[in-house]
Amino acid sequence: MSDPYAVNPFAPPEAVVADVQEPGAGLQQATRSNRLTAGIVDGLINGALLWALWIPLGLLDRGGPALSMFMIKALLLGWASYALVNGWWLHTRGQTVGKRLLGLRVVRLDGSAASLVRLLGLRYGLTVSLSAVPAVGQLLAIVDALFIFGGSQRCLHDLVADTRVVTAASSTGVYLQD
């Protein structure tokens, strides 16, 4: 005689889930110190280029009422020089000069390549533009950087652009090759 309690028709359904790997789970997250170092390298390169451009363009001669126009020119010139220096590597590899030197790469959360529009527009352009707003912008820049101490180790600009920074060796090679 069979056991009447062996099968319970009122029990919730059960399913065995095989080891399903999340997209991008095999990627190694970049360390905070490597991200900081890459950011410093990028800042030094872009800063040197901006100074070299500001002098001949006369942008260093700023005064009272022209300060807001100076900020707009500086922001546009800064973004353009950043795109000029890093645009190709961002498009083909998801790397800036600093990230390339440190073996880092920016990818989407699932490990796929992030588009150039996403990188230059959302990740860099939007946050830099908002940080130019007096008082509030500086606070936003600090909050953006402090987000890296959260559990996901992603800055605010990473969350906005749906990206993360990983080691280049762990990425899936979805970018164009040299």
Backbone hydrogen bonds, N-H to C=O, Kabsch-Sander energy under -0.5 kcal/mol:
donor,donor_aa,acceptor,acceptor_aa,energy
6,A,3,D,-1.2
8,N,6,A,-0.5
11,A,8,N,-1.5
17,V,15,A,-0.7
18,A,16,V,-0.6
20,V,18,A,-1.0
21,Q,19,D,-0.6
25,A,22,E,-2.0
27,L,24,G,-1.3
29,Q,27,L,-0.6
30,A,165,V,-2.4
35,R,31,T,-2.1
36,L,32,R,-2.5
37,T,33,S,-2.5
38,A,34,N,-2.4
39,G,35,R,-2.2
40,I,36,L,-2.3
41,V,37,T,-2.4
42,D,38,A,-2.5
43,G,39,G,-2.4
44,L,40,I,-2.6
45,I,41,V,-2.3
46,N,42,D,-2.7
47,G,43,G,-2.6
48,A,44,L,-2.3
49,L,45,I,-2.1
50,L,46,N,-2.6
51,W,47,G,-2.3
52,A,48,A,-2.0
53,L,49,L,-1.6
54,W,50,L,-3.2
55,I,51,W,-1.6
57,L,53,L,-1.6
58,G,54,W,-0.7
58,G,55,I,-1.1
59,L,54,W,-2.0
60,L,54,W,-0.6
61,D,58,G,-0.7
62,R,60,L,-1.6
66,A,63,G,-1.0
67,L,64,G,-1.8
68,S,65,P,-0.5
70,F,66,A,-2.6
71,M,67,L,-2.4
72,I,68,S,-2.0
73,K,69,M,-2.6
74,A,70,F,-3.0
75,L,71,M,-2.5
76,L,72,I,-2.5
77,L,73,K,-2.9
78,G,74,A,-2.6
79,W,75,L,-2.6
80,A,76,L,-2.4
81,S,77,L,-2.6
82,Y,78,G,-2.2
83,A,79,W,-2.4
84,L,80,A,-2.4
85,V,81,S,-2.6
86,N,82,Y,-2.6
87,G,83,A,-2.2
90,L,86,N,-2.7
91,H,87,G,-2.3
92,T,88,W,-2.9
93,R,89,W,-2.6
94,G,89,W,-1.2
94,G,90,L,-0.7
95,Q,89,W,-1.4
100,R,96,T,-2.6
101,L,97,V,-2.3
102,L,98,G,-1.5
103,G,99,K,-0.5
103,G,100,R,-0.9
104,L,99,K,-3.3
105,R,166,V,-2.6
106,V,94,G,-3.1
107,V,105,R,-0.5
107,V,164,R,-2.6
108,R,112,S,-2.9
109,L,162,D,-1.0
111,G,108,R,-1.9
114,A,106,V,-0.5
119,L,115,S,-2.3
120,L,116,L,-3.1
121,G,117,V,-2.1
122,L,117,V,-0.9
122,L,118,R,-0.6
123,R,118,R,-2.4
124,Y,119,L,-1.8
125,G,120,L,-1.9
126,L,121,G,-2.4
127,T,122,L,-0.7
128,V,124,Y,-2.3
129,S,125,G,-2.4
130,L,126,L,-2.4
131,S,127,T,-1.8
132,A,128,V,-0.7
132,A,129,S,-0.9
133,V,130,L,-1.3
136,V,134,P,-2.8
137,G,133,V,-2.1
138,Q,133,V,-0.5
139,L,135,A,-1.6
140,L,136,V,-2.5
141,A,137,G,-2.3
142,I,138,Q,-1.8
143,V,139,L,-2.5
144,D,140,L,-2.9
145,A,141,A,-1.9
146,L,142,I,-2.3
147,F,143,V,-1.4
148,I,145,A,-1.3
149,F,146,L,-1.9
150,G,147,F,-2.0
153,Q,150,G,-1.0
156,L,144,D,-1.2
158,D,155,C,-0.5
159,L,155,C,-1.8
160,V,156,L,-2.4
161,A,157,H,-1.8
162,D,158,D,-0.8
163,T,158,D,-2.4
164,R,107,V,-2.5
166,V,105,R,-2.9
166,V,164,R,-0.5
167,T,28,Q,-2.4
168,A,103,G,-2.9
170,S,167,T,-0.9
171,S,167,T,-0.6
171,S,168,A,-0.8
176,L,92,T,-0.8
